[in-house]
Amino acid sequence: MTPAVIVLLGANSIPVAKKIISVLPGAQLYGLAGRTSDVDVSFTEFGTTLRELFANGTPIIGICATGILIRTLAPLLANKRQEPPVIAVAEDGSAVVPLLGGLNGVNNLARQIASVLDVKPAITTTGDIRFGIALEDPPAGYRLANPEYAKSFMSDLLAGHSVRLEGDAAWLRNSSLPIDQDAERVIQITEKPVVSTSARLVYHPATVAIGVSCTPPPPASRLWRGGVAKPGWGSEEIALVEQMLADAELAPVSVAGVFASTLDAANPALQAIADALNVPIRFFTTDEIAAVMSQNNTADVAMAAALAASSGRLVMQRQLSGFNCAMAIAPLPIDINTTGKPRGRLAIIGTGPGGGDWMSPQVKEILRNATDLVGYSTYLGLVGSLGNGKRWHESDNREELARGQMALDLAAEGRFVAVVSSGDPGIYAMAAAVFEVLEREAKPEWQGIEIQVAPGISAMQAAAAKIGAPLGHDFCAISLSDILKPWSIIEQRITAAAQADFVIAFYNPVSKQRIWQLAETRNILLRYRHPDTTVVLARNLGRDGESVEVYTLEDLAPELADMRTVILVGSSKTRMIQRCDGSVWVYTPRRYDEGKTP
């Protein structure tokens, strides 16, 4: 289930919310701006926020009156099978009322919340009250094959009919259902495909494990196009798995997941199979695979993966060229959350130059879902409350490659890691460092990690926006740090940019150990630019102590800047507009000559 959101309208609700969140891992606090603090997400529009969460299938726990939840969500009520759980909780925790999502676990969620609040949930579902069970909402690990009959089936039981169990499931056996082995109505628990009727409910337990092993995928030039796997990739493997299920008389909905060695994680056939069956992928380490091989006297990785996942019996094995598949059945449904580990995720994010107002929605979503944050301590501090509850891995600002390796190693363990940079992660930041380590070390266990780069507003963009539009025409960016490249190269680039009349954004202009470089940069620029050329110095953008000041090139001096400053040097066409309050706008026009647009 998607992690729940707890919606607060006032500070008085926070103690109850914190009790609830203690039993709901991954849940987030959404608080009304101006009335709450210390929350994961602040919102201003209650109705818009709630409707967006509901439309996205997010379970909602509103610490508020039931009426406001009902009136807000009423226009969206269309399909009860798709409605996420919605629960109203009294501000003092004295009442827990499940409102929506009866087919998606709302009553069980209400029981969890009521338990931690030490109250009885206000469950009104008749079958749940009388029999302690909701036939339309089986527990995790079971899937109802014919939900269209569940309501009438329960109505028959409530009217006095009994039911016969075929197969075994503790949640049914231990319920208060009127079980009679001579009953005409049947509940069947089976991995096999069964023709269901209104008098026979069929539950498929998620007990089938599909183990796979693959040869390395084709070269990147043949496999990838625009960063996306070519259409049709994995089609033969999917066909083999589907045929094996049919030959073994196993229902596809009884498949718990696709299981493999971490060494096979990069092969796109695995994801293709999982997507076709709508199941997750889980991976076992080479040591875990080796242990199962030894126990079962086999060298088959696919068989070992299936047996490691199921702890059960092998059903079938088959091969294609370069692809092995094995199927095993577990004695009980496989808990996908405790079996193997998921594919690791690594997001390299940019928080923007400072405050949360400049952080993109994509970056905020990554920060909410990440398990681990990796970065320089100053930059980690920029994520604010979005860093609450995460594991922090701090390092010195100069340890970029070591930081990238740490992030990749953490992601290889199945974690969702966010590498945090200020500004944009691809501009003098961590994205390049991660890819450099990925190429240089080339560890096999890294190859299956899902990697994304989430952009942020760069310092030069923020500085330009604060002062007007100095980057309105051709521009370039140069770092004055000579730690990772020699000054001779920096000097060449400054000269070339000055000669070409680019607006230039200078990063890392001055540090405690580097002072002379900025003075030398000014001297180089003065060979090609007028002394009155406009220069913008922007410091601590989006943070305490923010300043944006305008100087001339002639007046540019090292003591005006530090490592938290970005410097924009205008071109020969950059202009200033005086404002009535004494400040100025700075811009570089799009046109160079009258009537001619570059």
RODO-2510 file (C-alpha; in nm, 4 decimals, decimal comma):
residues 598
     n   res          X          Y          Z
     1     m     0,0000     0,0000     0,0000
     2     t     0,1133     0,3540    -0,0744
     3     p     0,2323     0,5265     0,2453
     4     a    -0,0482     0,7199     0,4122
     5     v    -0,0751     1,0946     0,4572
     6     i    -0,1961     1,2379     0,7889
     7     v    -0,3688     1,5707     0,7317
     8     l    -0,3612     1,8305     1,0105
     9     l    -0,5575     2,1542     1,0284
    10     g    -0,4114     2,2801     1,3549
    11     a    -0,1251     2,2413     1,5994
    12     n    -0,3500     2,0687     1,8562
    13     s    -0,3625     1,7626     1,6281
    14     i     0,0127     1,7022     1,6262
    15     p     0,0324     1,4801     1,9394
    16     v    -0,2338     1,2455     1,7999
    17     a    -0,0663     1,2520     1,4573
    18     k     0,2682     1,1473     1,6054
    19     k     0,1052     0,8516     1,7798
    20     i    -0,0497     0,7430     1,4504
    21     i     0,2718     0,7831     1,2535
    22     s     0,4508     0,5541     1,5012
    23     v     0,2556     0,2545     1,3634
    24     l     0,2515     0,3621     0,9985
    25     p     0,6077     0,3527     0,8584
    26     g     0,6572     0,5987     0,5757
    27     a     0,3480     0,8072     0,6585
    28     q     0,3851     1,1832     0,6160
    29     l     0,2383     1,4787     0,7998
    30     y     0,0596     1,7368     0,5837
    31     g    -0,0133     2,0548     0,7801
    32     l    -0,2153     2,3637     0,6995
    33     a     0,0272     2,6519     0,6476
    34     g     0,0173     2,9140     0,9202
    35     r    -0,1513     2,6800     1,1680
    36     t     0,0977     2,3937     1,1899
    37     s     0,4735     2,3524     1,2081
    38     d     0,7247     2,0686     1,2101
    39     v     0,5384     1,8850     0,9316
    40     d     0,6662     1,7140     0,6171
    41     v     0,4513     1,9168     0,3773
    42     s     0,2722     2,2494     0,4276
    43     f    -0,0361     2,3209     0,2179
    44     t    -0,2597     2,6229     0,1734
    45     e    -0,5535     2,4760    -0,0214
    46     f    -0,7214     2,1987     0,1798
    47     g    -0,9640     2,0872    -0,0925
    48     t    -0,7108     2,0871    -0,3751
    49     t    -0,4536     1,9004    -0,1656
    50     l    -0,6980     1,6320    -0,0508
    51     r    -0,8399     1,5737    -0,3964
    52     e    -0,4908     1,5376    -0,5456
    53     l    -0,3940     1,2819    -0,2804
    54     f    -0,7170     1,0874    -0,3312
    55     a    -0,6819     1,0891    -0,7108
    56     n    -0,3277     0,9525    -0,6743
    57     g    -0,4507     0,6628    -0,4596
    58     t    -0,2894     0,7883    -0,1377
    59     p    -0,4488     0,6709     0,1895
    60     i    -0,5734     0,9774     0,3790
    61     i    -0,6057     1,0087     0,7562
    62     g    -0,7706     1,3394     0,8350
    63     i    -0,7526     1,4604     1,1935
    64     c    -1,0685     1,6600     1,1477
    65     a    -1,4464     1,6295     1,1240
    66     t    -1,5903     1,3583     0,8984
    67     g    -1,8102     1,6150     0,7235
    68     i    -1,5263     1,8161     0,5750
    69     l    -1,3650     1,5006     0,4356
    70     i    -1,6920     1,3792     0,2833
    71     r    -1,7830     1,7127     0,1261
    72     t    -1,4305     1,7593    -0,0119
    73     l    -1,4022     1,4155    -0,1728
    74     a    -1,7654     1,3607    -0,2775
    75     p    -1,7141     1,4863    -0,6375
    76     l    -1,4455     1,2195    -0,6927
    77     l    -1,6441     0,9155    -0,5744
    78     a    -1,6959     0,6929    -0,8773
    79     n    -1,5386     0,3476    -0,8377
    80     k    -1,5316     0,1897    -0,4928
    81     r    -1,2759    -0,0691    -0,6078
    82     q    -1,0229     0,2061    -0,6749
    83     e    -1,0870     0,4299    -0,3752
    84     p    -0,7928     0,4569    -0,1337
    85     p    -0,8625     0,4341     0,2395
    86     v    -0,9967     0,7539     0,3949
    87     i    -1,0252     0,7783     0,7747
    88     a    -1,1424     1,0590     1,0017
    89     v    -0,9798     1,0825     1,3457
    90     a    -1,1016     1,3096     1,6237
    91     e    -0,8571     1,5812     1,7264
    92     d    -0,8237     1,4283     2,0740
    93     g    -0,7899     1,0734     1,9349
    94     s    -1,1207     0,9616     2,0876
    95     a    -1,2739     0,8417     1,7588
    96     v    -1,1443     0,6610     1,4501
    97     v    -1,3988     0,6489     1,1652
    98     p    -1,3248     0,4631     0,8380
    99     l    -1,5094     0,6447     0,5589
   100     l    -1,3919     0,5148     0,2220
   101     g    -1,1761     0,2373     0,0780
   102     g    -1,3569    -0,0653     0,2170
   103     l    -1,2114    -0,2764    -0,0632
   104     n    -0,8608    -0,1476    -0,0073
   105     g    -0,7950    -0,2122     0,3586
   106     v    -0,9579     0,0824     0,5329
   107     n    -1,0930    -0,1283     0,8214
   108     n    -0,7565    -0,2895     0,8910
   109     l    -0,5921     0,0532     0,8761
   110     a    -0,8547     0,1882     1,1167
   111     r    -0,7822    -0,0971     1,3586
   112     q    -0,4096    -0,0152     1,3519
   113     i    -0,4765     0,3492     1,4308
   114     a    -0,7377     0,2734     1,6964
   115     s    -0,5001     0,0319     1,8663
   116     v    -0,2273     0,2915     1,9171
   117     l    -0,4881     0,5458     2,0344
   118     d    -0,6427     0,2884     2,2693
   119     v    -0,9957     0,3265     2,1299
   120     k    -1,2357     0,1051     1,9348
   121     p    -1,2666     0,1865     1,5617
   122     a    -1,6125     0,2851     1,4398
   123     i    -1,6364     0,0048     1,1817
   124     t    -1,9849    -0,0243     1,0330
   125     t    -1,9339    -0,2963     0,7675
   126     t    -2,1852    -0,5697     0,8611
   127     g    -1,9739    -0,8648     0,7503
   128     d    -1,6713    -0,7271     0,9263
   129     i    -1,8680    -0,6800     1,2481
   130     r    -2,0373    -1,0212     1,2482
   131     f    -1,7635    -1,2411     1,1039
   132     g    -1,4518    -1,0341     1,1654
   133     i    -1,3688    -1,0478     0,7960
   134     a    -1,4191    -0,8555     0,4700
   135     l    -1,4377    -1,0991     0,1796
   136     e    -1,3760    -0,8243    -0,0768
   137     d    -1,0608    -0,7129     0,1012
   138     p    -0,8358    -1,0151     0,1657
   139     p    -0,5110    -0,9642     0,3593
   140     a    -0,1767    -0,9150     0,1900
   141     g    -0,0688    -1,2263     0,0054
   142     y    -0,4134    -1,3239    -0,1257
   143     r    -0,5992    -1,2081    -0,4360
   144     l    -0,9716    -1,2517    -0,4938
   145     a    -1,0329    -1,3908    -0,8428
   146     n    -1,4016    -1,2942    -0,8639
   147     p    -1,4651    -0,9777    -0,6593
   148     e    -1,7881    -0,9165    -0,8491
   149     y    -1,9500    -1,1996    -0,6506
   150     a    -1,8155    -1,1100    -0,3065
   151     k    -2,0962    -0,8782    -0,2027
   152     s    -2,3796    -1,1198    -0,2838
   153     f    -2,1799    -1,4076    -0,1341
   154     m    -2,1459    -1,2186     0,1949
   155     s    -2,5149    -1,1302     0,1828
   156     d    -2,5975    -1,5007     0,1611
   157     l    -2,3828    -1,5747     0,4662
   158     l    -2,5433    -1,2914     0,6603
   159     a    -2,8815    -1,4377     0,5657
   160     g    -2,7909    -1,7686     0,7298
   161     h    -2,6116    -1,9780     0,4681
   162     s    -2,2928    -2,1650     0,5622
   163     v    -1,9688    -2,2000     0,3687
   164     r    -1,7232    -2,4779     0,2902
   165     l    -1,3471    -2,4134     0,2771
   166     e    -1,1396    -2,5857     0,0084
   167     g    -0,7725    -2,5297     0,0703
   168     d    -0,6301    -2,3568     0,3719
   169     a    -0,5792    -1,9979     0,4804
   170     a    -0,5462    -1,9050     0,8468
   171     w    -0,7315    -1,5740     0,8062
   172     l    -1,0402    -1,7622     0,6835
   173     r    -1,0070    -2,0615     0,9154
   174     n    -0,9691    -1,8383     1,2229
   175     s    -1,2573    -1,6051     1,1352
   176     s    -1,6168    -1,6303     1,2606
   177     l    -1,7487    -1,7460     0,9229
   178     p    -2,0240    -2,0144     0,9456
   179     i    -1,8001    -2,2974     0,8193
   180     d    -1,9664    -2,6290     0,7354
   181     q    -1,7931    -2,8939     0,5241
   182     d    -2,1289    -2,9917     0,3746
   183     a    -2,2205    -2,6386     0,2680
   184     e    -2,3119    -2,5603    -0,0942
   185     r    -2,1303    -2,2304    -0,0975
   186     v    -1,7532    -2,2624    -0,1278
   187     i    -1,4470    -2,0510    -0,0626
   188     q    -1,1505    -2,2022    -0,2436
   189     i    -0,7838    -2,1196    -0,1840
   190     t    -0,5665    -2,2387    -0,4702
   191     e    -0,2756    -2,1470    -0,6988
   192     k    -0,4548    -2,3100    -0,9917
   193     p    -0,6859    -2,1315    -1,2367
   194     v    -1,0466    -2,2063    -1,1364
   195     v    -1,3766    -2,1218    -1,2992
   196     s    -1,5534    -1,9134    -1,0371
   197     t    -1,9274    -1,8711    -0,9861
   198     s    -2,1529    -1,6720    -0,7572
   199     a    -2,1500    -1,9679    -0,5165
   200     r    -1,7697    -2,0168    -0,5274
   201     l    -1,5275    -1,7457    -0,4244
   202     v    -1,1692    -1,8145    -0,5290
   203     y    -0,8629    -1,6723    -0,3562
   204     h    -0,5190    -1,7134    -0,5119
   205     p    -0,2333    -1,7074    -0,2585
   206     a     0,0861    -1,5328    -0,3698
   207     t     0,2971    -1,8440    -0,3271
   208     v     0,4606    -1,8832    -0,6696
   209     a     0,8210    -1,7664    -0,7020
   210     i     0,9712    -1,7160    -1,0478
   211     g     1,3495    -1,7413    -1,0412
   212     v     1,5457    -1,6201    -1,3412
   213     s     1,9060    -1,5895    -1,4520
   214     c     2,0367    -1,4246    -1,7665
   215     t     2,3462    -1,3772    -1,9736
   216     p     2,4677    -1,0151    -1,9997
   217     p     2,2452    -0,7914    -2,2137
   218     p     2,3491    -0,6771    -2,5631
   219     p     2,5856    -0,3802    -2,5998
   220     a     2,4361    -0,0442    -2,5079
   221     s     2,4269     0,0744    -2,8675
   222     r     2,1967    -0,2141    -2,9582
   223     l     1,9851    -0,2192    -2,6437
   224     w     1,9177     0,1421    -2,5649
   225     r     1,7646     0,4270    -2,7603
   226     g     1,7195     0,7580    -2,5852
   227     g     1,7721     0,5950    -2,2464
   228     v     1,4721     0,3628    -2,2902
   229     a     1,4806    -0,0105    -2,3549
   230     k     1,3870    -0,0941    -2,7131
   231     p     1,0254    -0,2044    -2,7659
   232     g     0,9818    -0,5803    -2,7618
   233     w     1,2843    -0,6435    -2,5414
   234     g     1,2087    -0,9446    -2,3214
   235     s     0,9153    -1,0664    -2,5321
   236     e     1,0593    -1,4172    -2,5738
   237     e     1,1316    -1,4441    -2,2036
   238     i     0,7789    -1,3282    -2,1172
   239     a     0,6318    -1,5860    -2,3539
   240     l     0,8385    -1,8617    -2,1910
   241     v     0,7239    -1,7654    -1,8394
   242     e     0,3597    -1,7478    -1,9462
   243     q     0,3834    -2,0893    -2,1121
   244     m     0,5442    -2,2375    -1,8018
   245     l     0,2599    -2,1047    -1,5859
   246     a     0,0049    -2,2535    -1,8228
   247     d     0,1810    -2,5925    -1,8381
   248     a     0,2116    -2,6021    -1,4579
   249     e    -0,1554    -2,5017    -1,4247
   250     l    -0,0685    -2,2019    -1,2103
   251     a    -0,2691    -1,8789    -1,2101
   252     p    -0,0543    -1,5743    -1,2989
   253     v    -0,2095    -1,3841    -1,0059
   254     s    -0,0515    -1,6360    -0,7681
   255     v     0,2949    -1,5157    -0,8698
   256     a     0,4454    -1,3262    -0,5766
   257     g     0,7387    -1,1834    -0,7667
   258     v     1,0353    -1,2297    -0,9964
   259     f     1,3551    -1,3250    -0,8117
   260     a     1,7150    -1,3107    -0,9295
   261     s     2,0774    -1,2623    -0,8297
   262     t     2,2031    -0,9076    -0,7886
   263     l     2,4468    -0,9846    -1,0718
   264     d     2,1490    -1,0082    -1,3103
   265     a     1,9859    -0,6868    -1,1906
   266     a     2,0875    -0,4844    -1,4963
   267     n     1,9186    -0,7162    -1,7457
   268     p     1,5998    -0,5483    -1,8779
   269     a     1,4314    -0,8859    -1,9325
   270     l     1,3687    -0,9051    -1,5577
   271     q     1,1729    -0,5814    -1,5543
   272     a     0,9850    -0,6812    -1,8682
   273     i     0,8685    -1,0056    -1,7040
   274     a     0,7745    -0,8304    -1,3801
   275     d     0,5786    -0,5639    -1,5677
   276     a     0,3954    -0,8270    -1,7736
   277     l     0,2869    -1,0080    -1,4558
   278     n     0,2380    -0,6868    -1,2534
   279     v     0,4609    -0,8127    -0,9724
   280     p     0,7741    -0,6757    -0,8030
   281     i     1,1348    -0,7864    -0,8523
   282     r     1,3520    -0,8887    -0,5606
   283     f     1,7218    -0,9731    -0,5596
   284     f     1,9460    -1,2021    -0,3577
   285     t     2,3163    -1,1466    -0,3016
   286     t     2,5684    -1,3827    -0,4529
   287     d     2,6339    -1,5249    -0,1058
   288     e     2,2636    -1,5955    -0,0526
   289     i     2,2395    -1,7636    -0,3932
   290     a     2,5540    -1,9688    -0,3240
   291     a     2,4132    -2,0900     0,0096
   292     v     2,0945    -2,2175    -0,1546
   293     m     2,2959    -2,3799    -0,4329
   294     s     2,4989    -2,5654    -0,1758
   295     q     2,1935    -2,6777     0,0207
   296     n     2,0200    -2,8077    -0,2927
   297     n     2,3252    -2,9414    -0,4762
   298     t     2,2660    -2,7296    -0,7869
   299     a     2,4609    -2,4825    -0,9980
   300     d     2,1431    -2,3309    -1,1436
   301     v     2,1082    -1,9665    -1,0334
   302     a     1,7431    -1,9459    -1,1442
   303     m     1,6537    -2,2514    -0,9354
   304     a     1,8435    -2,1133    -0,6371
   305     a     1,6588    -1,7795    -0,6632
   306     a     1,3179    -1,9501    -0,6794
   307     l     1,3968    -2,1751    -0,3826
   308     a     1,5476    -1,8889    -0,1813
   309     a     1,2256    -1,6918    -0,2254
   310     s     0,9832    -1,9747    -0,1580
   311     s     1,1555    -2,2152     0,0849
   312     g     0,9278    -2,4583    -0,0941
   313     r     0,9231    -2,7132    -0,3730
   314     l     1,0471    -2,6756    -0,7283
   315     v     0,7722    -2,7048    -0,9899
   316     m     0,9393    -2,6524    -1,3279
   317     q     1,2590    -2,5391    -1,5042
   318     r     1,3126    -2,4278    -1,8627
   319     q     1,5709    -2,2490    -2,0726
   320     l     1,6037    -2,0185    -2,3681
   321     s     1,9308    -1,9126    -2,5200
   322     g     2,0953    -1,7122    -2,2421
   323     f     1,7892    -1,7251    -2,0160
   324     n     1,6983    -1,9732    -1,7408
   325     c     1,3682    -1,9803    -1,5539
   326     a     1,2553    -2,1862    -1,2558
   327     m     0,9259    -2,1914    -1,0655
   328     a     0,8722    -2,2941    -0,7047
   329     i     0,5717    -2,2909    -0,4716
   330     a     0,5937    -2,1739    -0,1101
   331     p     0,3856    -2,3338     0,1687
   332     l     0,2550    -1,9867     0,2647
   333     p     0,2196    -1,6570     0,0773
   334     i     0,5579    -1,4948     0,0176
   335     d     0,6079    -1,1697     0,2079
   336     i     0,7650    -0,9580    -0,0619
   337     n     0,8716    -0,6968     0,1947
   338     t     1,1007    -0,9380     0,3776
   339     t     1,2173    -1,1557     0,0884
   340     g     1,5303    -1,0492    -0,0971
   341     k     1,5754    -0,6788    -0,1558
   342     p     1,4288    -0,4368    -0,4086
   343     r     1,6173    -0,2772    -0,6928
   344     g     1,8263     0,0035    -0,5509
   345     r     1,7416     0,3585    -0,6487
   346     l     1,9804     0,6508    -0,6635
   347     a     1,8547     1,0026    -0,7265
   348     i     2,1049     1,2857    -0,7641
   349     i     1,9063     1,5937    -0,6767
   350     g     1,9480     1,9685    -0,6780
   351     t     1,7750     2,1586    -0,3990
   352     g     1,8119     2,4918    -0,5753
   353     p     2,0200     2,7739    -0,4323
   354     g     1,8586     2,7880    -0,0898
   355     g     1,5063     2,7849     0,0541
   356     g     1,2340     2,5350    -0,0176
   357     d     1,0455     2,7811    -0,2383
   358     w     1,3020     2,7161    -0,5110
   359     m     1,2933     2,3384    -0,4770
   360     s     1,1126     2,1540    -0,7547
   361     p     0,8109     1,9284    -0,6834
   362     q     1,0075     1,6362    -0,8306
   363     v     1,2925     1,6900    -0,5846
   364     k     1,0508     1,7224    -0,2921
   365     e     0,8830     1,3946    -0,3888
   366     i     1,2206     1,2181    -0,4048
   367     l     1,3153     1,3530    -0,0622
   368     r     0,9853     1,2329     0,0853
   369     n     1,0380     0,8777    -0,0414
   370     a     1,4142     0,8348    -0,0031
   371     t     1,5476     0,6164     0,2770
   372     d     1,8989     0,7660     0,2815
   373     l     2,0415     1,1134     0,2181
   374     v     2,4061     1,1526     0,1155
   375     g     2,5833     1,4855     0,0955
   376     y     2,7887     1,7690     0,2371
   377     s     2,6408     1,8634     0,5752
   378     t     2,5608     2,2214     0,4695
   379     y     2,3602     2,0985     0,1713
   380     l     2,1786     1,8320     0,3726
   381     g     2,0642     2,1081     0,6034
   382     l     1,8868     2,2752     0,3107
   383     v     1,6248     1,9989     0,2824
   384     g     1,4550     2,1086     0,6051
   385     s     1,1782     1,8863     0,7414
   386     l     1,1937     1,6710     0,4275
   387     g     1,5039     1,5144     0,5816
   388     n     1,3195     1,3994     0,8930
   389     g     1,3275     1,0251     0,9518
   390     k     1,5957     0,9612     0,6887
   391     r     1,9390     0,8145     0,7425
   392     w     2,1952     1,0911     0,6889
   393     h     2,5418     1,0169     0,5516
   394     e     2,7449     1,3370     0,5804
   395     s     3,0893     1,3997     0,4335
   396     d     3,3343     1,6804     0,3673
   397     n     3,2627     1,8958     0,0637
   398     r     3,5859     1,7868    -0,1102
   399     e     3,5131     1,4134    -0,0874
   400     e     3,2938     1,3999    -0,3968
   401     l     3,4149     1,0692    -0,5417
   402     a     3,4057     0,8959    -0,2039
   403     r     3,0554     1,0339    -0,1540
   404     g     2,9479     0,9011    -0,4929
   405     q     3,0867     0,5566    -0,4122
   406     m     2,9078     0,5540    -0,0762
   407     a     2,5789     0,6425    -0,2451
   408     l     2,6156     0,3678    -0,5042
   409     d     2,7038     0,1108    -0,2373
   410     l     2,3988     0,2087    -0,0310
   411     a     2,1713     0,1860    -0,3345
   412     a     2,3163    -0,1562    -0,4183
   413     e     2,1784    -0,2717    -0,0816
   414     g     1,8263    -0,2015    -0,2106
   415     r     1,7876     0,1427    -0,0543
   416     f     1,6451     0,4572    -0,2114
   417     v     1,9337     0,7025    -0,1873
   418     a     1,9224     1,0743    -0,2605
   419     v     2,2549     1,2476    -0,3218
   420     v     2,1924     1,6091    -0,2266
   421     s     2,3533     1,9026    -0,4078
   422     s     2,2654     2,2680    -0,3866
   423     g     2,1725     2,4418    -0,7100
   424     d     2,1618     2,1993    -1,0014
   425     p     2,3341     1,8613    -0,9482
   426     g     2,4726     1,8603    -1,3005
   427     i     2,6473     2,1989    -1,2750
   428     y     2,9721     2,1760    -1,0758
   429     a     2,8031     1,9270    -0,8462
   430     m     2,7525     1,5607    -0,7644
   431     a     2,5972     1,4163    -1,0798
   432     a     2,9267     1,4059    -1,2695
   433     a     3,1063     1,2603    -0,9652
   434     v     2,8577     0,9728    -0,9354
   435     f     2,8881     0,8835    -1,3028
   436     e     3,2656     0,9111    -1,2879
   437     v     3,2776     0,6571    -1,0035
   438     l     3,0196     0,4376    -1,1790
   439     e     3,2404     0,4193    -1,4893
   440     r     3,5748     0,3940    -1,3078
   441     e     3,4838     0,1248    -1,0532
   442     a     3,2232    -0,0605    -1,2649
   443     k     3,1168    -0,2840    -0,9761
   444     p     2,8764    -0,5545    -1,0994
   445     e     2,6369    -0,4915    -0,8096
   446     w     2,5960    -0,1289    -0,9217
   447     q     2,4774    -0,2144    -1,2700
   448     g     2,1165    -0,2820    -1,1702
   449     i     2,0689     0,0409    -0,9744
   450     e     1,8004     0,2701    -1,1095
   451     i     1,9668     0,6111    -1,1420
   452     q     1,8021     0,9463    -1,2098
   453     v     1,9167     1,3065    -1,2032
   454     a     1,6608     1,5571    -1,0757
   455     p     1,7503     1,9124    -1,1781
   456     g     1,7419     2,2187    -0,9583
   457     i     1,7571     2,5927    -1,0099
   458     s     2,1239     2,6768    -1,0526
   459     a     2,2980     2,9602    -0,8670
   460     m     2,3491     3,1525    -1,1879
   461     q     1,9796     3,1248    -1,2771
   462     a     1,8779     3,2402    -0,9309
   463     a     2,1226     3,5292    -0,9378
   464     a     2,0023     3,6356    -1,2807
   465     a     1,6383     3,6215    -1,1712
   466     k     1,7095     3,8363    -0,8647
   467     i     1,8668     4,1165    -1,0676
   468     g     1,6720     4,0961    -1,3943
   469     a     1,7926     3,9066    -1,7021
   470     p     2,1698     3,9283    -1,7426
   471     l     2,1746     3,5815    -1,9027
   472     g     1,9303     3,6949    -2,1693
   473     h     2,1773     3,6247    -2,4486
   474     d     2,4700     3,3855    -2,5001
   475     f     2,6515     3,2985    -2,1793
   476     c     2,8884     3,0438    -2,0304
   477     a     2,9898     2,9194    -1,6844
   478     i     3,3450     2,8808    -1,5538
   479     s     3,4612     2,7556    -1,2150
   480     l     3,7629     2,9400    -1,0736
   481     s     3,8582     2,6475    -0,8514
   482     d     4,1905     2,4981    -0,9599
   483     i     4,1604     2,1953    -0,7294
   484     l     4,0330     1,9623    -1,0032
   485     k     4,1853     2,1331    -1,3087
   486     p     4,5001     2,3432    -1,3605
   487     w     4,4879     2,7212    -1,3666
   488     s     4,6329     2,7218    -1,7189
   489     i     4,3111     2,5679    -1,8521
   490     i     4,0943     2,8069    -1,6525
   491     e     4,2948     3,0984    -1,7897
   492     q     4,2457     2,9776    -2,1481
   493     r     3,8697     2,9503    -2,0966
   494     i     3,8379     3,2938    -1,9386
   495     t     4,0304     3,4421    -2,2309
   496     a     3,8188     3,2621    -2,4896
   497     a     3,4917     3,3629    -2,3228
   498     a     3,6057     3,7238    -2,2894
   499     q     3,7101     3,7385    -2,6543
   500     a     3,3772     3,5868    -2,7641
   501     d     3,1853     3,8489    -2,5629
   502     f     2,9916     3,5930    -2,3571
   503     v     2,8191     3,6871    -2,0366
   504     i     3,0173     3,4765    -1,7880
   505     a     2,8963     3,3113    -1,4671
   506     f     3,1874     3,2454    -1,2328
   507     y     3,1468     2,9727    -0,9718
   508     n     3,3782     2,9087    -0,6735
   509     p     3,5424     3,2515    -0,7082
   510     v     3,7262     3,2756    -0,3737
   511     s     3,8072     3,0494    -0,0804
   512     k     4,0319     3,0820     0,2234
   513     q     4,3138     2,9144     0,0291
   514     r     4,2355     3,0697    -0,3124
   515     i     4,2352     3,4479    -0,3329
   516     w     4,4543     3,5551    -0,6208
   517     q     4,2517     3,3732    -0,8890
   518     l     3,9666     3,6270    -0,8877
   519     a     4,2058     3,9198    -0,9120
   520     e     4,3818     3,7509    -1,2045
   521     t     4,0436     3,6815    -1,3661
   522     r     3,9589     4,0539    -1,3506
   523     n     4,2933     4,1379    -1,5099
   524     i     4,2316     3,8958    -1,7988
   525     l     3,8791     4,0299    -1,8556
   526     l     4,0003     4,3913    -1,8589
   527     r     4,2087     4,3117    -2,1651
   528     y     3,8841     4,2551    -2,3589
   529     r     3,6068     4,4278    -2,1595
   530     h     3,5512     4,7931    -2,0679
   531     p     3,6266     4,8778    -1,7028
   532     d     3,2608     4,9854    -1,6614
   533     t     3,1303     4,6389    -1,7583
   534     t     2,8476     4,5424    -1,5238
   535     v     2,9265     4,2744    -1,2650
   536     v     2,6656     4,1108    -1,0377
   537     l     2,7732     3,9443    -0,7131
   538     a     2,5030     3,7235    -0,5582
   539     r     2,5724     3,5687    -0,2192
   540     n     2,3764     3,3223     0,0003
   541     l     2,0886     3,3099    -0,2459
   542     g     1,7720     3,1820    -0,0834
   543     r     1,9380     3,1690     0,2607
   544     d     1,9979     3,3963     0,5573
   545     g     2,2283     3,6814     0,4651
   546     e     2,1242     3,6903     0,0990
   547     s     2,2695     3,9828    -0,0946
   548     v     2,2755     4,0796    -0,4614
   549     e     2,5048     4,3700    -0,5467
   550     v     2,6148     4,5371    -0,8686
   551     y     2,9712     4,6578    -0,9321
   552     t     3,1845     4,7432    -1,2298
   553     l     3,4550     4,5146    -1,3590
   554     e     3,7177     4,7655    -1,2542
   555     d     3,5937     4,7487    -0,8915
   556     l     3,5751     4,3672    -0,8722
   557     a     3,8012     4,2548    -0,5857
   558     p     3,8554     3,9218    -0,4019
   559     e     3,7316     4,0595    -0,0676
   560     l     3,3849     4,1089    -0,2205
   561     a     3,3273     3,7347    -0,2736
   562     d     3,3545     3,3930    -0,1124
   563     m     3,2595     3,0324    -0,1960
   564     r     2,8914     3,1140    -0,1427
   565     t     2,9033     3,3816    -0,4122
   566     v     2,8271     3,3481    -0,7821
   567     i     2,9556     3,6273    -1,0046
   568     l     2,7911     3,7315    -1,3325
   569     v     3,0108     3,9422    -1,5616
   570     g     2,8147     4,1129    -1,8359
   571     s     2,8976     4,1263    -2,2044
   572     s     2,9524     4,4443    -2,4009
   573     k     2,5754     4,4560    -2,4577
   574     t     2,4628     4,4106    -2,0957
   575     r     2,2536     4,7054    -1,9705
   576     m     2,1416     4,8591    -1,6423
   577     i     1,8059     5,0247    -1,5730
   578     q     1,7857     5,2610    -1,2779
   579     r     1,4816     5,2106    -1,0558
   580     c     1,3024     5,4800    -0,8576
   581     d     1,4079     5,3252    -0,5246
   582     g     1,7755     5,3537    -0,6140
   583     s     1,8227     4,9879    -0,7098
   584     v     1,8833     4,8646    -1,0626
   585     w     1,7737     4,6016    -1,3089
   586     v     2,0456     4,4327    -1,5166
   587     y     1,9723     4,2633    -1,8487
   588     t     2,1385     4,1530    -2,1693
   589     p     1,9179     4,2262    -2,4727
   590     r     1,8337     3,9603    -2,7275
   591     r     1,9090     4,1950    -3,0163
   592     y     2,2620     4,3002    -3,1081
   593     d     2,1801     4,5236    -3,4033
   594     e     1,8649     4,7187    -3,4734
   595     g     1,6149     4,5010    -3,6545
   596     k     1,8340     4,1912    -3,6332
   597     t     1,7705     3,9060    -3,3911
   598     p     2,0636     3,6704    -3,3297
***
